[in-house]
Amino acid sequence: MTFAELIRAGGYTLYVLVFCSIISFAIILERFLYFSRRSSSSRMEFMRRLRSLLDKGQMQQALEECRQSKAAFAAVAYSGLNLLGRTEKDIAHAMERETLLETSRLEKFTNIVGTIGSTAVYIGLFGTILGIMRAFRDIAASGAGGITVVINGISEALVCTAAGLLVAVPAVIAYNYFVKKIDTIVLDMELCASEILDLTTARQK
């Protein structure tokens, strides 16, 4: 069957799955690019440079280092260093808020991919059921048929199930990757916040 014949065999359900696949692919591509930017540098190397600048008393250079880095933990470090001189509680709360904001940005759109991954198979099965019902209805209306006609009708209806799997599998894989990546970046932010709090506390003593 050609692609056009597959689309016709799948009916309206296949159009829904094609739309879901386009949305899923666009979000997956955007999130991959976003995560690559937000985790582009090593936290340990970043903290080594930051600690070196602070030991030399170069606070402005340390803040500039945070601004230039695209990593999520750099934004957390900046929010803490920017309040140097305030109480330990104020600094900790500022970094906690920044961590929550960064986490919200990281999770943006990922639920859509997860939803598509979990529902695409069921959408495909729904289309298959409709296709089988249509095949039997056409046989009953014409009063003629046989095993060949039934098999052809079912094979066309199964196109929707295959399409649902093709949409769901990449979406589920990508969603699981995103969840793991977010956990890793959040851990880096929390560790960075803890290290910054130790540095600022030591400088204030």
N, CA, C and O atoms as a DFTB+ gen file, in Angstrom:
820 C
 N C O
     1  1       0.835      -1.200       0.000
     2  2       0.000       0.000       0.000
     3  2       0.871       1.252       0.000
     4  3       1.889       1.318       0.689
     5  1       0.453       2.238      -0.783
     6  2       1.156       3.514      -0.789
     7  2       0.783       4.306       0.459
     8  3      -0.127       3.932       1.198
     9  1       1.509       5.417       0.683
    10  2       1.224       6.234       1.859
    11  2      -0.184       6.804       1.793
    12  3      -0.884       6.858       2.805
    13  1      -0.602       7.234       0.598
    14  2      -1.954       7.785       0.441
    15  2      -3.009       6.720       0.737
    16  3      -4.037       7.013       1.348
    17  1      -2.751       5.470       0.300
    18  2      -3.688       4.382       0.566
    19  2      -3.738       4.059       2.063
    20  3      -4.801       3.733       2.590
    21  1      -2.593       4.148       2.747
    22  2      -2.568       3.929       4.194
    23  2      -3.394       4.977       4.925
    24  3      -4.122       4.663       5.866
    25  1      -3.275       6.215       4.487
    26  2      -4.041       7.299       5.108
    27  2      -5.539       7.066       4.926
    28  3      -6.324       7.236       5.859
    29  1      -5.922       6.674       3.704
    30  2      -7.345       6.412       3.436
    31  2      -7.846       5.215       4.243
    32  3      -8.975       5.221       4.732
    33  1      -7.006       4.194       4.379
    34  2      -7.417       3.006       5.132
    35  2      -7.564       3.319       6.610
    36  3      -8.445       2.775       7.275
    37  1      -6.712       4.190       7.129
    38  2      -6.770       4.522       8.543
    39  2      -7.914       5.429       8.924
    40  3      -8.363       5.417      10.070
    41  1      -8.386       6.206       7.989
    42  2      -9.510       7.099       8.271
    43  2      -9.097       8.300       9.113
    44  3      -7.923       8.668       9.168
    45  1     -10.078       8.896       9.761
    46  2      -9.834      10.115      10.535
    47  2      -8.897       9.871      11.727
    48  3      -8.163      10.774      12.129
    49  1      -8.918       8.684      12.279
    50  2      -8.044       8.380      13.413
    51  2      -6.583       8.552      13.042
    52  3      -5.781       9.006      13.859
    53  1      -6.233       8.193      11.817
    54  2      -4.846       8.313      11.385
    55  2      -4.437       9.778      11.276
    56  3      -3.283      10.121      11.532
    57  1      -5.378      10.644      10.897
    58  2      -5.074      12.079      10.856
    59  2      -4.745      12.590      12.262
    60  3      -3.841      13.405      12.441
    61  1      -5.487      12.102      13.247
    62  2      -5.217      12.491      14.640
    63  2      -3.825      12.031      15.060
    64  3      -3.091      12.770      15.717
    65  1      -3.466      10.804      14.678
    66  2      -2.153      10.274      15.043
    67  2      -1.024      11.023      14.330
    68  3       0.034      11.255      14.914
    69  1      -1.247      11.392      13.092
    70  2      -0.241      12.184      12.371
    71  2      -0.041      13.530      13.055
    72  3       1.087      13.999      13.207
    73  1      -1.143      14.145      13.464
    74  2      -1.055      15.422      14.184
    75  2      -0.291      15.249      15.499
    76  3       0.549      16.079      15.847
    77  1      -0.588      14.170      16.225
    78  2       0.109      13.904      17.487
    79  2       1.598      13.674      17.256
    80  3       2.430      14.119      18.048
    81  1       1.929      12.986      16.185
    82  2       3.342      12.720      15.908
    83  2       4.091      13.997      15.585
    84  3       5.246      14.152      15.983
    85  1       3.455      14.915      14.870
    86  2       4.095      16.201      14.551
    87  2       4.343      17.001      15.825
    88  3       5.429      17.545      16.026
    89  1       3.319      17.069      16.690
    90  2       3.458      17.783      17.965
    91  2       4.558      17.142      18.817
    92  3       5.408      17.837      19.376
    93  1       4.530      15.817      18.906
    94  2       5.509      15.097      19.719
    95  2       6.927      15.325      19.210
    96  3       7.831      15.604      19.997
    97  1       7.123      15.209      17.912
    98  2       8.463      15.388      17.331
    99  2       8.969      16.815      17.556
   100  3      10.139      17.017      17.882
   101  1       8.089      17.798      17.381
   102  2       8.499      19.195      17.572
   103  2       8.933      19.450      19.018
   104  3       9.943      20.111      19.257
   105  1       8.175      18.928      19.973
   106  2       8.516      19.124      21.388
   107  2       9.798      18.379      21.745
   108  3      10.649      18.909      22.459
   109  1       9.936      17.148      21.246
   110  2      11.149      16.369      21.525
   111  2      12.383      17.104      21.020
   112  3      13.386      17.189      21.729
   113  1      12.321      17.633      19.809
   114  2      13.458      18.361      19.240
   115  2      13.764      19.614      20.049
   116  3      14.924      19.895      20.351
   117  1      12.714      20.374      20.403
   118  2      12.908      21.607      21.178
   119  2      13.498      21.311      22.552
   120  3      14.390      22.026      23.009
   121  1      13.001      20.251      23.224
   122  2      13.495      19.916      24.558
   123  2      14.935      19.401      24.517
   124  3      15.730      19.715      25.403
   125  1      15.272      18.614      23.498
   126  2      16.644      18.138      23.364
   127  2      17.608      19.318      23.252
   128  3      18.645      19.351      23.915
   129  1      17.253      20.280      22.409
   130  2      18.098      21.461      22.237
   131  2      18.175      22.269      23.533
   132  3      19.238      22.774      23.894
   133  1      17.036      22.389      24.231
   134  2      17.008      23.162      25.469
   135  2      17.861      22.491      26.550
   136  3      18.645      23.155      27.228
   137  1      17.706      21.182      26.704
   138  2      18.481      20.466      27.717
   139  2      19.977      20.498      27.414
   140  3      20.794      20.566      28.333
   141  1      20.337      20.451      26.142
   142  2      21.754      20.500      25.783
   143  2      22.371      21.834      26.171
   144  3      23.548      21.905      26.525
   145  1      21.558      22.903      26.100
   146  2      22.056      24.218      26.511
   147  2      22.138      24.336      28.027
   148  3      23.109      24.878      28.555
   149  1      21.122      23.833      28.734
   150  2      21.056      24.010      30.183
   151  2      21.970      23.065      30.951
   152  3      22.145      23.219      32.160
   153  1      22.547      22.103      30.272
   154  2      23.500      21.202      30.929
   155  2      24.774      21.105      30.095
   156  3      25.368      20.036      29.955
   157  1      25.180      22.259      29.541
   158  2      26.293      22.276      28.593
   159  2      27.662      22.262      29.258
   160  3      28.664      22.008      28.589
   161  1      27.729      22.530      30.560
   162  2      29.025      22.590      31.232
   163  2      29.012      21.740      32.495
   164  3      27.955      21.371      33.009
   165  1      30.215      21.438      32.982
   166  2      30.369      20.612      34.177
   167  2      30.196      21.468      35.436
   168  3      30.791      22.538      35.563
   169  1      29.378      20.977      36.350
   170  2      29.178      21.719      37.600
   171  2      30.475      21.815      38.396
   172  3      30.773      22.863      38.970
   173  1      31.248      20.733      38.436
   174  2      32.483      20.735      39.207
   175  2      33.486      21.736      38.652
   176  3      34.149      22.448      39.407
   177  1      33.593      21.785      37.331
   178  2      34.508      22.746      36.710
   179  2      34.021      24.173      36.937
   180  3      34.819      25.074      37.195
   181  1      32.721      24.373      36.841
   182  2      32.150      25.698      37.075
   183  2      32.417      26.162      38.502
   184  3      32.818      27.305      38.719
   185  1      32.198      25.286      39.472
   186  2      32.423      25.651      40.869
   187  2      33.901      25.872      41.159
   188  3      34.245      26.697      42.005
   189  1      34.775      25.156      40.476
   190  2      36.212      25.370      40.654
   191  2      36.602      26.776      40.217
   192  3      37.349      27.465      40.912
   193  1      36.092      27.200      39.058
   194  2      36.385      28.555      38.575
   195  2      35.785      29.604      39.500
   196  3      36.409      30.624      39.796
   197  1      34.552      29.335      39.956
   198  2      33.871      30.282      40.823
   199  2      34.599      30.425      42.164
   200  3      34.761      31.533      42.673
   201  1      35.027      29.317      42.719
   202  2      35.725      29.337      44.002
   203  2      37.053      30.081      43.880
   204  3      37.467      30.794      44.794
   205  1      37.717      29.898      42.726
   206  2      38.979      30.588      42.496
   207  2      38.779      32.101      42.436
   208  3      39.578      32.855      42.992
   209  1      37.724      32.545      41.768
   210  2      37.442      33.985      41.668
   211  2      37.075      34.568      43.032
   212  3      37.497      35.674      43.371
   213  1      36.294      33.828      43.806
   214  2      35.888      34.321      45.123
   215  2      37.074      34.377      46.080
   216  3      37.161      35.288      46.903
   217  1      37.983      33.416      45.981
   218  2      39.175      33.437      46.827
   219  2      40.044      34.649      46.533
   220  3      40.748      35.142      47.415
   221  1      39.997      35.128      45.295
   222  2      40.763      36.315      44.913
   223  2      40.010      37.613      45.196
   224  3      40.530      38.705      44.967
   225  1      38.771      37.481      45.700
   226  2      37.968      38.665      45.983
   227  2      37.343      39.292      44.746
   228  3      36.925      40.449      44.788
   229  1      37.273      38.554      43.653
   230  2      36.738      39.088      42.395
   231  2      35.250      38.739      42.277
   232  3      34.863      37.878      41.487
   233  1      34.438      39.415      43.066
   234  2      33.006      39.119      43.101
   235  2      32.317      39.427      41.775
   236  3      31.507      38.631      41.300
   237  1      32.631      40.564      41.179
   238  2      31.991      40.938      39.916
   239  2      32.319      39.945      38.803
   240  3      31.463      39.604      37.987
   241  1      33.562      39.492      38.785
   242  2      33.948      38.492      37.784
   243  2      33.213      37.177      38.028
   244  3      32.855      36.473      37.084
   245  1      32.987      36.848      39.318
   246  2      32.240      35.632      39.648
   247  2      30.794      35.733      39.184
   248  3      30.236      34.772      38.653
   249  1      30.187      36.902      39.387
   250  2      28.816      37.110      38.923
   251  2      28.746      37.065      37.397
   252  3      27.788      36.540      36.831
   253  1      29.750      37.610      36.745
   254  2      29.784      37.591      35.280
   255  2      29.945      36.164      34.762
   256  3      29.373      35.796      33.736
   257  1      30.726      35.370      35.481
   258  2      30.883      33.954      35.121
   259  2      29.536      33.238      35.173
   260  3      29.233      32.410      34.315
   261  1      28.729      33.564      36.188
   262  2      27.393      32.965      36.307
   263  2      26.482      33.426      35.180
   264  3      25.715      32.633      34.632
   265  1      26.563      34.702      34.835
   266  2      25.686      35.237      33.775
   267  2      26.025      34.658      32.416
   268  3      25.135      34.423      31.599
   269  1      27.314      34.424      32.167
   270  2      27.730      33.940      30.850
   271  2      27.415      32.457      30.651
   272  3      27.228      32.005      29.522
   273  1      27.359      31.711      31.738
   274  2      27.064      30.277      31.626
   275  2      25.576      30.059      31.348
   276  3      24.724      30.736      31.924
   277  1      25.275      29.121      30.472
   278  2      23.888      28.794      30.137
   279  2      23.345      27.637      30.978
   280  3      22.179      27.263      30.852
   281  1      24.187      27.084      31.825
   282  2      23.760      25.952      32.657
   283  2      22.735      26.405      33.691
   284  3      22.778      27.538      34.170
   285  1      21.817      25.507      34.028
   286  2      20.763      25.839      34.993
   287  2      21.343      26.150      36.368
   288  3      20.859      27.047      37.057
   289  1      22.379      25.412      36.773
   290  2      22.947      25.637      38.105
   291  2      23.652      26.989      38.203
   292  3      23.830      27.514      39.302
   293  1      24.056      27.558      37.060
   294  2      24.693      28.878      37.080
   295  2      23.696      29.952      37.505
   296  3      24.056      30.893      38.214
   297  1      22.446      29.812      37.072
   298  2      21.410      30.766      37.476
   299  2      21.158      30.683      38.974
   300  3      20.913      31.698      39.626
   301  1      21.218      29.469      39.517
   302  2      21.051      29.284      40.961
   303  2      22.216      29.918      41.710
   304  3      22.019      30.586      42.725
   305  1      23.427      29.708      41.208
   306  2      24.606      30.296      41.846
   307  2      24.544      31.818      41.826
   308  3      24.895      32.476      42.805
   309  1      24.094      32.372      40.703
   310  2      23.990      33.833      40.591
   311  2      22.997      34.396      41.607
   312  3      23.256      35.424      42.232
   313  1      21.866      33.719      41.766
   314  2      20.858      34.203      42.713
   315  2      21.381      34.200      44.137
   316  3      20.969      35.030      44.947
   317  1      22.288      33.276      44.459
   318  2      22.862      33.241      45.798
   319  2      23.965      34.260      45.983
   320  3      23.989      34.981      46.981
   321  1      24.894      34.325      45.012
   322  2      26.010      35.271      45.111
   323  2      25.539      36.717      45.067
   324  3      26.157      37.597      45.666
   325  1      24.462      36.956      44.369
   326  2      23.945      38.319      44.237
   327  2      23.451      38.870      45.574
   328  3      23.303      40.081      45.736
   329  1      23.196      37.974      46.529
   330  2      22.712      38.406      47.846
   331  2      23.792      38.295      48.911
   332  3      23.497      38.270      50.106
   333  1      25.037      38.227      48.476
   334  2      26.134      38.130      49.438
   335  2      26.103      39.326      50.391
   336  3      26.029      40.475      49.956
   337  1      26.161      39.048      51.666
   338  2      26.036      40.089      52.675
   339  2      24.721      40.016      53.419
   340  3      24.584      40.550      54.520
   341  1      23.746      39.344      52.805
   342  2      22.468      39.119      53.475
   343  2      22.580      37.888      54.372
   344  3      23.625      37.239      54.420
   345  1      21.513      37.577      55.069
   346  2      21.542      36.432      55.982
   347  2      21.593      35.122      55.207
   348  3      21.219      35.054      54.036
   349  1      22.061      34.096      55.886
   350  2      22.140      32.756      55.268
   351  2      20.757      32.286      54.830
   352  3      20.626      31.637      53.793
   353  1      19.732      32.605      55.604
   354  2      18.363      32.204      55.278
   355  2      17.883      32.872      53.993
   356  3      17.251      32.226      53.157
   357  1      18.183      34.175      53.828
   358  2      17.778      34.889      52.622
   359  2      18.441      34.295      51.377
   360  3      17.799      34.116      50.342
   361  1      19.730      33.994      51.498
   362  2      20.468      33.421      50.370
   363  2      19.909      32.047      50.007
   364  3      19.724      31.736      48.830
   365  1      19.642      31.232      51.021
   366  2      19.104      29.883      50.778
   367  2      17.739      29.953      50.118
   368  3      17.464      29.200      49.185
   369  1      16.878      30.851      50.592
   370  2      15.540      30.982      50.010
   371  2      15.605      31.463      48.564
   372  3      14.829      31.010      47.722
   373  1      16.523      32.374      48.274
   374  2      16.661      32.877      46.902
   375  2      17.069      31.752      45.956
   376  3      16.546      31.652      44.846
   377  1      17.994      30.912      46.387
   378  2      18.433      29.805      45.533
   379  2      17.354      28.738      45.405
   380  3      17.233      28.109      44.354
   381  1      16.571      28.526      46.455
   382  2      15.459      27.581      46.377
   383  2      14.422      28.051      45.360
   384  3      13.912      27.260      44.567
   385  1      14.118      29.347      45.395
   386  2      13.148      29.887      44.423
   387  2      13.666      29.751      43.000
   388  3      12.912      29.394      42.095
   389  1      14.946      30.033      42.797
   390  2      15.523      29.921      41.457
   391  2      15.531      28.474      40.985
   392  3      15.311      28.197      39.806
   393  1      15.785      27.554      41.907
   394  2      15.750      26.127      41.561
   395  2      14.352      25.710      41.114
   396  3      14.202      24.965      40.145
   397  1      13.329      26.193      41.824
   398  2      11.946      25.882      41.452
   399  2      11.604      26.461      40.085
   400  3      10.945      25.804      39.279
   401  1      12.049      27.691      39.818
   402  2      11.781      28.322      38.512
   403  2      12.467      27.555      37.390
   404  3      11.870      27.304      36.343
   405  1      13.719      27.185      37.616
   406  2      14.453      26.438      36.594
   407  2      13.826      25.066      36.360
   408  3      13.756      24.600      35.223
   409  1      13.371      24.421      37.428
   410  2      12.718      23.117      37.289
   411  2      11.439      23.235      36.475
   412  3      11.140      22.374      35.646
   413  1      10.684      24.308      36.714
   414  2       9.456      24.544      35.951
   415  2       9.763      24.729      34.469
   416  3       9.026      24.240      33.613
   417  1      10.844      25.431      34.169
   418  2      11.235      25.628      32.763
   419  2      11.675      24.319      32.129
   420  3      11.390      24.061      30.960
   421  1      12.366      23.497      32.899
   422  2      12.826      22.208      32.376
   423  2      11.652      21.276      32.063
   424  3      11.692      20.524      31.089
   425  1      10.613      21.332      32.891
   426  2       9.466      20.428      32.731
   427  2       8.470      20.913      31.676
   428  3       7.504      20.215      31.368
   429  1       8.700      22.090      31.130
   430  2       7.762      22.669      30.163
   431  2       7.569      21.731      28.960
   432  3       8.544      21.276      28.362
   433  1       6.342      21.455      28.620
   434  2       5.929      20.641      27.459
   435  2       6.181      19.141      27.626
   436  3       5.667      18.354      26.832
   437  1       6.959      18.717      28.638
   438  2       7.279      17.289      28.725
   439  2       6.040      16.444      29.024
   440  3       5.956      15.295      28.589
   441  1       5.081      17.002      29.763
   442  2       3.851      16.261      30.048
   443  2       3.060      15.968      28.779
   444  3       2.368      14.953      28.692
   445  1       3.164      16.863      27.792
   446  2       2.466      16.633      26.517
   447  2       3.030      15.401      25.829
   448  3       2.282      14.571      25.313
   449  1       4.372      15.285      25.824
   450  2       5.010      14.108      25.216
   451  2       4.599      12.835      25.961
   452  3       4.316      11.810      25.341
   453  1       4.569      12.910      27.295
   454  2       4.153      11.753      28.079
   455  2       2.719      11.358      27.805
   456  3       2.401      10.171      27.726
   457  1       1.845      12.356      27.659
   458  2       0.429      12.074      27.369
   459  2       0.266      11.436      26.001
   460  3      -0.497      10.483      25.841
   461  1       0.981      11.959      25.014
   462  2       0.917      11.375      23.666
   463  2       1.433       9.947      23.689
   464  3       0.856       9.062      23.057
   465  1       2.527       9.721      24.421
   466  2       3.088       8.382      24.490
   467  2       2.149       7.379      25.130
   468  3       2.131       6.209      24.747
   469  1       1.363       7.832      26.111
   470  2       0.476       6.907      26.824
   471  2      -0.885       6.730      26.146
   472  3      -1.580       5.751      26.419
   473  1      -1.269       7.643      25.283
   474  2      -2.600       7.573      24.660
   475  2      -2.586       7.197      23.182
   476  3      -3.612       6.776      22.647
   477  1      -1.441       7.343      22.514
   478  2      -1.401       7.096      21.062
   479  2      -1.800       5.665      20.725
   480  3      -2.489       5.431      19.731
   481  1      -1.374       4.706      21.543
   482  2      -1.721       3.303      21.282
   483  2      -3.229       3.105      21.365
   484  3      -3.811       2.396      20.543
   485  1      -3.858       3.725      22.350
   486  2      -5.305       3.574      22.518
   487  2      -6.066       4.257      21.380
   488  3      -7.108       3.774      20.938
   489  1      -5.534       5.379      20.917
   490  2      -6.149       6.033      19.750
   491  2      -6.071       5.120      18.539
   492  3      -7.028       4.995      17.775
   493  1      -4.902       4.477      18.371
   494  2      -4.750       3.540      17.255
   495  2      -5.691       2.361      17.363
   496  3      -6.278       1.940      16.366
   497  1      -5.846       1.817      18.575
   498  2      -6.777       0.702      18.775
   499  2      -8.216       1.120      18.503
   500  3      -9.006       0.354      17.952
   501  1      -8.543       2.343      18.896
   502  2      -9.888       2.861      18.619
   503  2     -10.131       2.921      17.117
   504  3     -11.200       2.544      16.638
   505  1      -9.136       3.396      16.380
   506  2      -9.273       3.438      14.917
   507  2      -9.388       2.061      14.315
   508  3     -10.123       1.864      13.347
   509  1      -8.665       1.094      14.878
   510  2      -8.742      -0.281      14.380
   511  2     -10.136      -0.863      14.602
   512  3     -10.689      -1.520      13.720
   513  1     -10.695      -0.617      15.778
   514  2     -12.052      -1.112      16.068
   515  2     -13.066      -0.510      15.108
   516  3     -13.949      -1.199      14.597
   517  1     -12.922       0.798      14.872
   518  2     -13.838       1.447      13.920
   519  2     -13.673       0.857      12.528
   520  3     -14.657       0.668      11.813
   521  1     -12.432       0.563      12.139
   522  2     -12.184      -0.015      10.811
   523  2     -12.787      -1.397      10.672
   524  3     -13.363      -1.724       9.634
   525  1     -12.660      -2.209      11.707
   526  2     -13.246      -3.558      11.667
   527  2     -14.773      -3.477      11.607
   528  3     -15.409      -4.214      10.853
   529  1     -15.352      -2.583      12.400
   530  2     -16.802      -2.402      12.364
   531  2     -17.261      -1.957      10.981
   532  3     -18.294      -2.405      10.484
   533  1     -16.480      -1.069      10.365
   534  2     -16.833      -0.596       9.032
   535  2     -16.758      -1.718       8.005
   536  3     -17.593      -1.805       7.106
   537  1     -15.738      -2.588       8.148
   538  2     -15.581      -3.696       7.211
   539  2     -16.762      -4.659       7.304
   540  3     -17.308      -5.068       6.280
   541  1     -17.157      -5.019       8.510
   542  2     -18.301      -5.923       8.669
   543  2     -19.609      -5.266       8.232
   544  3     -20.494      -5.932       7.695
   545  1     -19.727      -3.966       8.462
   546  2     -20.938      -3.263       8.046
   547  2     -21.062      -3.266       6.522
   548  3     -22.149      -3.461       5.978
   549  1     -19.921      -3.046       5.833
   550  2     -19.943      -3.043       4.357
   551  2     -20.276      -4.429       3.822
   552  3     -20.988      -4.557       2.826
   553  1     -19.762      -5.476       4.484
   554  2     -20.072      -6.843       4.048
   555  2     -21.558      -7.135       4.236
   556  3     -22.204      -7.731       3.375
   557  1     -22.089      -6.696       5.394
   558  2     -23.503      -6.936       5.669
   559  2     -24.388      -6.164       4.700
   560  3     -25.437      -6.661       4.289
   561  1     -23.976      -4.959       4.334
   562  2     -24.787      -4.138       3.430
   563  2     -24.795      -4.699       2.021
   564  3     -25.821      -4.650       1.342
   565  1     -23.648      -5.241       1.565
   566  2     -23.567      -5.759       0.200
   567  2     -24.136      -7.167       0.090
   568  3     -24.532      -7.596      -0.994
   569  1     -24.179      -7.894       1.220
   570  2     -24.697      -9.257       1.200
   571  2     -23.741     -10.243       0.594
   572  3     -24.109     -11.393       0.358
   573  1     -22.513      -9.823       0.334
   574  2     -21.514     -10.720      -0.248
   575  2     -20.217     -10.555       0.520
   576  3     -19.958      -9.506       1.108
   577  1     -19.444     -11.552       0.509
   578  2     -18.158     -11.459       1.207
   579  2     -17.549     -12.819       1.375
   580  3     -17.959     -13.777       0.721
   581  1     -16.609     -12.909       2.213
   582  2     -15.884     -14.143       2.438
   583  2     -14.682     -13.860       3.303
   584  3     -14.480     -12.737       3.765
   585  1     -13.884     -14.894       3.518
   586  2     -12.731     -14.737       4.381
   587  2     -11.738     -13.728       3.820
   588  3     -11.077     -13.013       4.573
   589  1     -11.635     -13.674       2.483
   590  2     -10.695     -12.735       1.853
   591  2     -11.118     -11.300       2.121
   592  3     -10.289     -10.454       2.455
   593  1     -12.395     -11.032       1.977
   594  2     -12.915      -9.682       2.209
   595  2     -12.718      -9.284       3.669
   596  3     -12.322      -8.158       3.970
   597  1     -13.003     -10.232       4.575
   598  2     -12.841      -9.941       6.006
   599  2     -11.374      -9.652       6.340
   600  3     -11.068      -8.705       7.066
   601  1     -10.475     -10.479       5.801
   602  2      -9.041     -10.298       6.072
   603  2      -8.560      -8.960       5.532
   604  3      -7.804      -8.256       6.201
   605  1      -8.991      -8.607       4.332
   606  2      -8.581      -7.321       3.760
   607  2      -9.068      -6.155       4.618
   608  3      -8.341      -5.187       4.841
   609  1     -10.298      -6.262       5.089
   610  2     -10.849      -5.189       5.926
   611  2     -10.092      -5.058       7.238
   612  3      -9.798      -3.950       7.689
   613  1      -9.776      -6.207       7.852
   614  2      -9.051      -6.181       9.127
   615  2      -7.619      -5.678       8.928
   616  3      -7.111      -4.918       9.753
   617  1      -6.969      -6.093       7.846
   618  2      -5.597      -5.652       7.592
   619  2      -5.523      -4.144       7.407
   620  3      -4.572      -3.504       7.855
   621  1      -6.533      -3.574       6.744
   622  2      -6.568      -2.120       6.594
   623  2      -6.829      -1.440       7.933
   624  3      -6.260      -0.389       8.228
   625  1      -7.692      -2.047       8.735
   626  2      -8.003      -1.451      10.040
   627  2      -6.789      -1.462      10.962
   628  3      -6.627      -0.557      11.782
   629  1      -5.927      -2.484      10.837
   630  2      -4.757      -2.593      11.698
   631  2      -3.708      -1.521      11.421
   632  3      -2.755      -1.376      12.186
   633  1      -3.872      -0.780      10.349
   634  2      -2.974       0.334      10.049
   635  2      -2.960       1.326      11.212
   636  3      -1.910       1.865      11.558
   637  1      -4.120       1.563      11.810
   638  2      -4.222       2.515      12.920
   639  2      -3.434       2.035      14.141
   640  3      -2.777       2.833      14.809
   641  1      -3.499       0.741      14.429
   642  2      -2.733       0.205      15.552
   643  2      -1.240       0.372      15.320
   644  3      -0.504       0.776      16.221
   645  1      -0.793       0.056      14.099
   646  2       0.628       0.211      13.769
   647  2       1.047       1.675      13.885
   648  3       2.122       1.978      14.402
   649  1       0.199       2.577      13.405
   650  2       0.507       4.003      13.493
   651  2       0.564       4.473      14.939
   652  3       1.420       5.279      15.304
   653  1      -0.354       3.965      15.761
   654  2      -0.348       4.320      17.177
   655  2       0.943       3.904      17.862
   656  3       1.485       4.651      18.676
   657  1       1.438       2.713      17.537
   658  2       2.706       2.246      18.108
   659  2       3.878       3.092      17.634
   660  3       4.777       3.409      18.413
   661  1       3.868       3.455      16.356
   662  2       4.951       4.280      15.817
   663  2       5.017       5.651      16.485
   664  3       6.097       6.218      16.647
   665  1       3.860       6.177      16.869
   666  2       3.817       7.469      17.556
   667  2       4.174       7.305      19.027
   668  3       4.892       8.133      19.587
   669  1       3.675       6.240      19.659
   670  2       3.809       6.082      21.109
   671  2       5.223       5.718      21.541
   672  3       5.723       6.269      22.521
   673  1       5.878       4.803      20.833
   674  2       7.181       4.308      21.286
   675  2       8.233       5.417      21.380
   676  3       8.877       5.536      22.422
   677  1       8.438       6.239      20.334
   678  2       9.418       7.330      20.474
   679  2       9.032       8.329      21.562
   680  3       9.900       8.855      22.258
   681  1       7.729       8.593      21.711
   682  2       7.285       9.555      22.725
   683  2       7.581       9.050      24.135
   684  3       8.017       9.817      24.992
   685  1       7.344       7.763      24.374
   686  2       7.609       7.194      25.701
   687  2       9.108       7.193      25.993
   688  3       9.528       7.537      27.097
   689  1       9.905       6.809      25.011
   690  2      11.364       6.806      25.192
   691  2      11.863       8.214      25.498
   692  3      12.661       8.410      26.415
   693  1      11.387       9.197      24.722
   694  2      11.812      10.583      24.932
   695  2      11.366      11.095      26.291
   696  3      12.121      11.789      26.974
   697  1      10.138      10.758      26.691
   698  2       9.636      11.227      27.982
   699  2      10.474      10.668      29.137
   700  3      10.819      11.400      30.065
   701  1      10.797       9.388      29.079
   702  2      11.624       8.788      30.126
   703  2      13.018       9.428      30.168
   704  3      13.587       9.631      31.241
   705  1      13.552       9.740      28.992
   706  2      14.850      10.428      28.929
   707  2      14.744      11.812      29.563
   708  3      15.625      12.223      30.318
   709  1      13.655      12.533      29.251
   710  2      13.482      13.873      29.809
   711  2      13.386      13.835      31.334
   712  3      13.986      14.665      32.017
   713  1      12.636      12.875      31.863
   714  2      12.482      12.755      33.319
   715  2      13.835      12.511      33.973
   716  3      14.157      13.130      34.987
   717  1      14.627      11.611      33.399
   718  2      15.953      11.323      33.950
   719  2      16.861      12.537      33.840
   720  3      17.615      12.835      34.766
   721  1      16.796      13.240      32.713
   722  2      17.641      14.420      32.503
   723  2      17.263      15.525      33.482
   724  3      18.141      16.188      34.033
   725  1      15.984      15.728      33.700
   726  2      15.530      16.752      34.645
   727  2      16.011      16.428      36.052
   728  3      16.462      17.317      36.774
   729  1      15.918      15.165      36.447
   730  2      16.390      14.755      37.773
   731  2      17.880      15.060      37.930
   732  3      18.312      15.523      38.986
   733  1      18.664      14.800      36.883
   734  2      20.103      15.050      36.936
   735  2      20.406      16.538      37.065
   736  3      21.260      16.938      37.856
   737  1      19.698      17.359      36.278
   738  2      19.933      18.805      36.316
   739  2      19.489      19.386      37.652
   740  3      20.163      20.255      38.205
   741  1      18.355      18.913      38.178
   742  2      17.878      19.390      39.484
   743  2      18.879      19.032      40.580
   744  3      19.135      19.837      41.475
   745  1      19.445      17.829      40.513
   746  2      20.461      17.433      41.493
   747  2      21.675      18.357      41.417
   748  3      22.222      18.754      42.446
   749  1      22.097      18.702      40.188
   750  2      23.215      19.636      40.021
   751  2      22.888      20.997      40.634
   752  3      23.740      21.611      41.276
   753  1      21.656      21.466      40.435
   754  2      21.267      22.749      41.001
   755  2      21.273      22.707      42.522
   756  3      21.723      23.655      43.167
   757  1      20.784      21.629      43.093
   758  2      20.741      21.516      44.553
   759  2      22.144      21.427      45.141
   760  3      22.424      22.034      46.175
   761  1      23.029      20.673      44.487
   762  2      24.410      20.583      44.958
   763  2      25.120      21.928      44.826
   764  3      25.881      22.333      45.705
   765  1      24.859      22.607      43.719
   766  2      25.454      23.932      43.513
   767  2      24.969      24.911      44.578
   768  3      25.763      25.687      45.109
   769  1      23.684      24.883      44.894
   770  2      23.131      25.765      45.927
   771  2      23.785      25.489      47.268
   772  3      24.088      26.420      48.013
   773  1      24.007      24.213      47.586
   774  2      24.641      23.857      48.848
   775  2      26.078      24.369      48.914
   776  3      26.518      24.874      49.947
   777  1      26.810      24.234      47.798
   778  2      28.194      24.709      47.763
   779  2      28.270      26.226      47.850
   780  3      29.136      26.771      48.533
   781  1      27.363      26.907      47.158
   782  2      27.347      28.368      47.204
   783  2      27.025      28.845      48.611
   784  3      27.607      29.818      49.091
   785  1      26.109      28.168      49.264
   786  2      25.750      28.548      50.634
   787  2      26.952      28.374      51.560
   788  3      27.168      29.203      52.444
   789  1      27.734      27.318      51.375
   790  2      28.938      27.123      52.181
   791  2      29.959      28.235      51.913
   792  3      30.587      28.749      52.838
   793  1      30.115      28.602      50.618
   794  2      31.082      29.644      50.277
   795  2      30.684      31.007      50.847
   796  3      31.512      31.724      51.411
   797  1      29.417      31.349      50.693
   798  2      28.963      32.657      51.187
   799  2      29.016      32.717      52.714
   800  3      29.348      33.754      53.289
   801  1      28.688      31.607      53.360
   802  2      28.756      31.574      54.822
   803  2      30.184      31.732      55.317
   804  3      30.435      32.425      56.303
   805  1      31.131      31.077      54.619
   806  2      32.539      31.168      55.008
   807  2      33.067      32.585      54.820
   808  3      33.858      33.066      55.632
   809  1      32.634      33.256      53.751
   810  2      33.108      34.622      53.480
   811  2      32.535      35.616      54.475
   812  3      33.160      36.642      54.743
   813  1      31.366      35.340      55.027
   814  2      30.734      36.278      55.951
   815  2      31.252      36.148      57.379
   816  3      31.019      37.019      58.218
   817  1      31.969      35.033      57.647
   818  2      32.483      34.832      59.011
   819  2      33.766      35.647      59.218
   820  3      34.352      35.612      60.301
